[in-house]
Amino acid sequence: MKRAGWTRLSDPKRSKCSQRWRHASGHLVVHCGHPTAIWPWYVADPANPGLCLVSKSGYAFRRLADAMDAVEGLAAGRLVAQETPLSPGHVRRIVEVVGVSP
């Protein structure tokens, strides 16, 4: 997959379960490692280590492209991340910015 602003950090010959991508903004998109996961893609935010970024539904992302779209929206200012309690611990949920078109 070629996409502007993205660098693949993982070996392309390995399984998708080990894939990792870095955006020019510093955000990482990582597969959770489970081969049968329904929501396998999560975003790691370098500004908030230890808190993963999830979609507005509260889950990670089903598709790599969806996670990348979210990171690109964050970088462009169309989306923001808000800290949300989730048992156990906290996550940062990605939400739309009011008044900004996608």
Residue pairs with C-beta under 8 A, 6 or more apart in sequence:
1 64
1 65
3 68
5 23
5 24
5 25
5 72
5 75
6 21
6 22
6 23
6 24
6 68
7 21
7 22
8 19
8 20
8 21
9 20
9 21
9 22
9 28
10 18
10 19
10 20
10 21
11 18
15 35
16 31
17 31
17 32
17 33
17 34
17 35
17 40
18 31
18 33
19 30
19 31
19 64
20 28
20 29
20 30
20 31
21 28
21 29
21 30
21 64
21 68
22 28
22 29
23 29
23 68
23 71
23 72
23 75
24 75
25 71
25 74
25 75
26 46
26 47
27 43
27 44
27 45
27 46
27 53
27 71
27 74
27 75
28 43
28 44
28 46
29 41
29 42
29 43
29 44
29 64
29 67
29 68
29 71
30 41
30 42
30 43
30 44
31 37
31 40
31 41
31 64
32 40
32 41
32 42
32 60
34 40
38 62
39 59
39 60
39 61
39 62
40 60
40 61
40 62
41 60
41 61
41 62
41 63
41 64
41 66
41 67
42 52
42 53
42 54
42 60
42 61
42 67
43 52
43 53
43 54
43 61
43 67
43 70
43 71
43 94
44 52
44 53
45 51
45 52
45 53
45 81
45 92
48 81
48 92
51 83
51 90
51 91
51 92
52 60
52 91
52 92
53 70
53 74
53 81
53 91
53 92
53 93
53 94
54 60
54 61
54 91
54 92
54 93
54 94
55 61
55 66
55 70
55 93
55 94
56 93
56 94
56 95
56 96
58 84
58 86
58 91
58 93
60 67
61 67
61 70
70 79
70 94
73 79
73 94
73 102
74 80
74 81
74 94
77 97
77 100
78 96
78 97
78 100
78 101
78 102
79 94
79 95
79 96
79 97
80 94
80 95
80 97
81 92
81 93
81 94
81 95
82 92
82 93
82 95
83 90
83 91
83 92
83 93
84 90
84 91
84 92
84 93
96 102
